[in-house]
Amino acid sequence: MSVFKSKPKTFRINLSVPPEFYKELTYVSKRLGVSSSSLIYNISHDAVGHMSSVLHQVPESGGSDAIIKRLRGESINYIEQQYSDLMSSVEEDRS
């Protein structure tokens, strides 16, 4: 039995972003003391998981326009709420 826990497997991806986004990402990650990779993962993890669960409800070949519109609305609401929560915490930190 090993006393060391194995590190979960990770995958490397390339991400193309505009220069301004890169500048802001670098600034935020340095201020928080985390890597850019960690910052992107932690911010996007819940949103991607939510979108995945929503998309699993729609058949791969599409679905009725009403179902797709409802699910798209749920995703937009979720993302807007996550953004609002993030901005609220930033504002609280500034106070």
N, C-alpha and C positions, 0 to 999 in steps of 0.2 A: 504494500500500500504506500503510495507516494504522499508525502506531506505537502507537495506543491500542487496547486490547482492548475489545470491546463488552461491556457488562454483560449477563448472562443475563436473559431476560425473567422477570419475577415477576408474581404475581397477588395482589391484595389480597383478604383474606377478613375477615369479621366473626366474632368468637368470643365467645359468651356464657359467662361463668364465674361461680361464686359469689364473693361478696366476699372470703372468706378465701383462696381460691385466688389471686385478683387481688393481694391483699396479699403473699402468699408469692412469687408470680411477680415482682412488682415488687422485692421485697427481694433475691431471688436474682439477678435480672438486673443490678441496681445493684451488688451485691457482685462480680459477675463482670465488670462493665464492658461488658456487651452489651445490645442492645435486647431487649425481651420477645419480639418477633417472631423474632429470631435464636435466642434460647434455646429457644422452643417448636419451631422448625424443627429445630435440632440434636438435641434430645432425641427428637423424634418421627420424624425422617427414616428411620432404620433400621427402627424398629418398623412404620411404615406400609408401607415397601417390602417387609418380610417378610410382613406380612399380605396385601398385594396378590399376592405370588407364591403364597402358600397358596391364596387365593381363586381365582386363575386355574386351579387344579387341580380346582375344583368346578364342574360345569356351572351356568350361570346359572339353570336351572330347578330347581336343587337337586342332589340326589345321594342315594346311599344313606345311611342314618343312620350306618352304621359308618364310612364315609369322612368324613362331616362331623364326627363325634365325634373321629376320629383327627387331622384337620387342626386342629380347635379346640384339642385337647390340645397339638399342636405349637406353636400360636400362644401359648397360655398359658405353656408352658415357656419359649419365647423371651422373652416379656415379663418373666417372673419372673427370668430370667437377666440381662437388661438392667438391671432394677431392682437386683438383687443386686450387679452390677458397679458401678453408680453409687453405691450405699450404701457399698461397700467403699472406693471412691476417696475418698468424703467422710470416712469414718472415718480413712483414712490421712492426709488433709490436717489433721485435728484433732490427730493425734499429733505 
